Amino acid sequence: PLKIAVFASGSGSNFQALVEAIWGQGIPATVSLLVCDKPGARVVQRAESLGVPTHLFNPKSYETREAYEAEIVDRLRAEGVELIVLAGYMRLVTATLVEPFYGRMINIHPALLPSFPGVRSVRQALEYGVKLTGVTVHFVDGGMDTGPIIAQKSVEVREEDTEDSLGERVHAIEHELLPQTVRWIAEDRVTLNDRKVSIRLG
Ligand code: GAR
């Protein structure tokens, strides 16, 4: 099975959905590590309940981003991690991580990129007034939410939507799209050529 490390900073609902889909749907993968930058985050408790080891660190106790990322890369190599999944990891990653894992690191984003990159994308979409938003899974490059897109799914915005109600439907789609994308990668159906992603289906 494909060895995965999930990076998360907050609630970790995507982390849990991925672990459970792998078990429940026979995806040929295993989440062997959680990397978390927030000691009090709910995702840490979820990892504990699900029996996934955690690499927990406090960014403030390092001089530079490169310093803690180098430590993470060492840990990932030691564990033989083959795919990094950023699932609500609220930090930019630098070349220290991106270079060794380019093409093997994906991110889930709660909007249809290239619209609404960055943070609070659900609110950005509501405030802009789009009628359609959604979810994107993409390879991570050096930019913020700019890497080659692997999969997208749309979510309709309703007139009465609030950030919470729309966010809930976006999350529900994330919980399907992320495991589906991980399945494609684990089954070796995804190829990245230059910036072009192709997927072999069926
Ligand atoms: C998810 O909606 C994810 O797409 C988003 O954070 C949320 C984490 O939820 N990521 C970003 O906004 C990255 N810019 P979760 O902790 O419940 O999985």
Residues whose N, C-alpha, C, O or C-beta is under 5 A from the ligand:
A	BS01	GAR	G10 S11 G12 S13 N14 F15 A87 G88 Y89 I108 H109 P110 G118 V119
